Each structure stands twice: as C-alpha cells, then as structure tokens.
Amino acid sequence: MSDRTLAELKPGERATVSGYANHGPLAQRMMQLGVLPGEHIENLRCAPGGDPLEFKVMGYALSLRKSEAALVRIDAAGEPASGITRCGA
C-alpha cells in the first residue's frame, strides 16, 4: 500500500484510491461517498488557505478537509498540476 495520501495530491493531479489509514467511521463515510479502492480521483482545487480540498470522484465534486483526505491512501497516476504546485500558503 502507498505511503502517499489524498491530502498530498496537488491541484490537477490524478490518482487511484488504494485504501484507508484506518477502517473507522470516517473510512465508512468515504466509501459511502464513492471514495473506494480502485476508484480514480483528481484534485480539482483547494481553498486559498489550503483547506478544504475539492476532488472529482465518480463524476462529481467532493470537498474534504485536509484531515479527512489524509486518511485516504493513494497510488498517484503522476499527472502534474498545470503550474500549481501546492495548496495554501
């Protein structure tokens, strides 16, 4: 399983969900929202302060706090952001 998390994904980058840091209630909620292992996900943008983050998954936009995104493990597809290198200040 990857050591990289969804919170580390830069705007414009895509990845594949590989699992969760734990399988508590928040992981259950992520699964209900469509953030499932094997699903492709893209960071669309982030707020000026870096939190929350907006992702595209299963054809819809999903906003998550960084703390929530940090629980989702990913395998990055490696498509770099277009000029944006990080979220927040």
PEGI-V752637 format. One record per pair of residues at least 6 apart in sequence whose C-alpha atoms are under 8 Angstrom apart, sorted by the first residue. I is the first residue (numbers start at 1). J is the second residue. Records with the same first field share a line. If there is no record, write none. Layout:
I=J + J
This chain:
1=18 + 19 + 73
2=18 + 73 + 74 + 75
3=73 + 74
4=73 + 74 + 75 + 76
5=69 + 70 + 71 + 72 + 73 + 74
6=69 + 70 + 71 + 72 + 73 + 74
7=53 + 66 + 67 + 68 + 69 + 70 + 72
8=70
9=15 + 43 + 76
10=43 + 80 + 81 + 84 + 85 + 86 + 87
11=42 + 43 + 44 + 45 + 46 + 81 + 82 + 84 + 85 + 86 + 87
12=42 + 43 + 44 + 45 + 79 + 80 + 81 + 82 + 84
13=42 + 43 + 76 + 77 + 78 + 79 + 80 + 81
14=40 + 41 + 42 + 43 + 76 + 77 + 78 + 79
15=40 + 41 + 42 + 74 + 75 + 76 + 77 + 78
16=37 + 38 + 39 + 40 + 41 + 74 + 75 + 76 + 77
17=35 + 36 + 37 + 38 + 39 + 40 + 41 + 72 + 73 + 74 + 75
18=36 + 37 + 38 + 72 + 73 + 74 + 75
19=36 + 37 + 72 + 73 + 74
20=27 + 71 + 72 + 73
21=71 + 72 + 73
22=71
26=68
27=71 + 72
30=36
34=57 + 58
35=41 + 57
39=57 + 58
40=57 + 58
41=55 + 56 + 57 + 58
42=55 + 56 + 57
43=53 + 54 + 55 + 56
44=53 + 54 + 55 + 56
45=53 + 54 + 55 + 87
46=52 + 53 + 54 + 87 + 88
47=53 + 87 + 88
48=87 + 88 + 89
49=87 + 88 + 89
50=87 + 88 + 89
51=65 + 66 + 87 + 88
52=63 + 64 + 65 + 66
53=63 + 64 + 65 + 66
54=61 + 62 + 63 + 64
55=61 + 62 + 63 + 64
56=62
